[in-house]
């Protein structure tokens, strides 16, 4: 069986990109690229995506997609093929089970213009036709703003509603009708989908027209066409339906289970609940991670038995049934060492096998060259934003700095001599200015003291808005919580950043006197060093760091056994800033009695040597924060790119060390406020136990720093300079083909009068089988079907026989052919010189009428008003 499947997989490419197969008669049939994104509801598909990661390493994801009306046999065959394809590729791909309408963000990311759900499936017989096939009649119901789906529905006004968008596709023309309650983003997505159909399925030759449902009078020609195809428009259409999919997430926590078979019985044994740690996963077993019921992930240990690994998907499905979760619950299966980014995010910390160790903090930056501490090349950072993003440094911190303190809820400038001194009882605004590519850039840090009042914190936010307005919205705003200062913030004070636990730096205010003050100094160079005041007790000491104990008469510089030479040098430099008194160096273990007396007595403290403090290697994640549907919600965007940044919304980018809130130019103020609240909730409720004080960075559209753009591939700074809005794209359509021209094109569009399937009245589109015509509708493409065909000077009289017509054609006296040479033929199969869009012009009147008579049954099924209309316009019935 495996040899046969090796043969079946021989055409699987191992190059980066997307490959799709459909399961047809238990075999894998490839789907041509022009049909990607089209899925038949009666079928199952296998989707393979191979990506090239930094470091020339490839990763693969295998999805099997289950259509709504697919059979159990097809679903079982798809699952088997996925397991075998996984083994064929070495067992490293992540496997996903996708259910129609509930696809994962990862799956949807492959089809940026949306998914199209088609009626029918294998039972109707596949026939992948060529691009430029115009034998089409369908109505697509388009839903969604970010993740677009288009479902084939009955070609009738009864399918319409006021809130969604509908595409009437007739082959050579696609007419988009926008519901009066649809928004600009949905309209733009629908236009992009229509263009995608035109370009991939019609070779770019179809015309596109747009009708605004709330202003139909502005498009009389297109409305005339719509009513001709669909009949008179009813006075009232159905009300809008919600785009929201019910949230399947349970209210419980993330849990890890050991699932195994015991004498034919499925045993589910809970191992732990959030926060989870990586050491819970044992290589000899398989585990199921339940992500609050929204998804189920299976982890296969590399030493688990072959039977356990091969049965992982079935175990997950059995688990879903046992838990009574919806059948649409997303399933992921992954092998040890090939875990998905989302899986790693659910653990408190995660170490990859190739992660390096050593003193300090490690950062895996792929092919990015390591930058020596304290030697950032500003030109390199600007030229390579991915470097700036990895190191969280927009430049080398050599720009201009201005600092204000909040006094009486107003801004008060700080003496530059005291820059870098921050008191826990105050709030500060720090404006950093630098140049990039000759343009002035700004970062506005909002530092909030731990003991500042709520009024002062609110005033700092208000004053930040005022400064932001003064610079026309250009500053990137960063919220900094005391003790959680980001790297660049440390760097701009050149190794002289001091955090006082309490008190205030305001002029004229005397802080309470203390017998002794203790400062912990951490850092190895002027770009990463700060001194933080801690409680002056022995328990605050740590063998890993340098401390400065300041008393009325003398200051002690204490070196722990675990600190290195660089840390000692920075401690010495910081002591000169903190104290003018005599400084006495004290090595750990050699402290004088006066040292312990100043600390209130000798006591125990953290004395273990610090080993590598590993930075979790987490991939960045992007989320859309939107209120467009009337309810605020956050949706993840997988495999994100710059084009996923929605101008109408706020986007949240999680890079683990900080959260970026990207503010679109057309987003609502409510969304910005809710996004900030949601960002805080996101950190507070994160399964990995994230630090709730992680810095939050506000970035406005058009003012993105390299620390943000570096997380995106091929960032285009001119993307939003114009030409991509819905209005602009709609105008482009109108400019290229006026409404009157579109209508004329529609009238001139011809139809192959014979049903595509031979008497069934269906059609074939690229990537799919014959589908049935919509009920109660004649098989036509445009208004020309309702008019008598104009006679041609070379056309034989209607009394001439078919054989005479054929002989006339063969003798060169005419241009007519035998119907068998024209009916159901692809363009390549037609006689030389025949226009595939006007095949009826090459039939005699008699042959034409004989073929037309085969559609009488369809005619009898038409509504009476349509039958009467046809009888008036054409005397052939």
ABEGO torsion letter per residue (X at the ends): XAAAAAAAAAABBABBEBBBBBBBGGBBBBBBAAABGBBBAABBBBBBBBBBBBGGBBBBBBBBBBBAABBAAAAAAAAAAAAAAAAAAGGABBBBBBBBGABBAAAAAABAAEBBBBBEEAAAEBBBBBBGBABBBBBBBBBEAABBBBBBBBBBAAABBAABBBBBBAGABBBBBBBAABBAAAAAAAAAAAAAAAAAAAGGABBBBBBBAABAAABAAAAAAAAAAAEBBBABBBBBBBABBBBABBABBBBBBBBBBBGGBBBBBBABBOBBBAAABBAABBBBBBBGGABBBBBBBAABBAAAAAAAAAAAAAAAAAAGBBAABBBBBBBBGABBAAAAAABABBBBAABBBEBEBBBBAEABBBBBBGBBBAAAAAABAAAAAAAGBABAGABBBBBBBBBGGBBBBBBAAABGBBBAABBBBBBBBBBBGGBBBBBBBBBBBAABBAAAAAAAAAAAAAAAAAAGGABBBBBBBBGABBAAAAAAAGGABBBBABEBABBGBBBBBBABBBBBBBEABAAABBBBBBBBBAAABBAABBBBBBBAABBBBBBBAABBAAAAAAAAAAAAAABABBBBBBBBGABBAAAAAAAGEBBBBBABBBBBBBBBBBBBBBBBBBAAAGBBBBBBBBGBBAAABBAABBBBBBAGABBBBBBBAABBAAAAAAAAAAAAAAAAABAAGBBAABBBBBBBBGABBAAAAAABBGBBAAAAAEGABAAAAAAAAAAABBAAAAAAAAAABBBBABBAAGGAGBBBBBGBBBBBBBBGBBBBABAAAABBBBBBAABBBAABBAAAAAAAAAAGABABBBAAAABGBBAAABBBGBBAAAAAAABBAAAAAAAAAAAAAAAAABBAAAAAAAAAABAAX
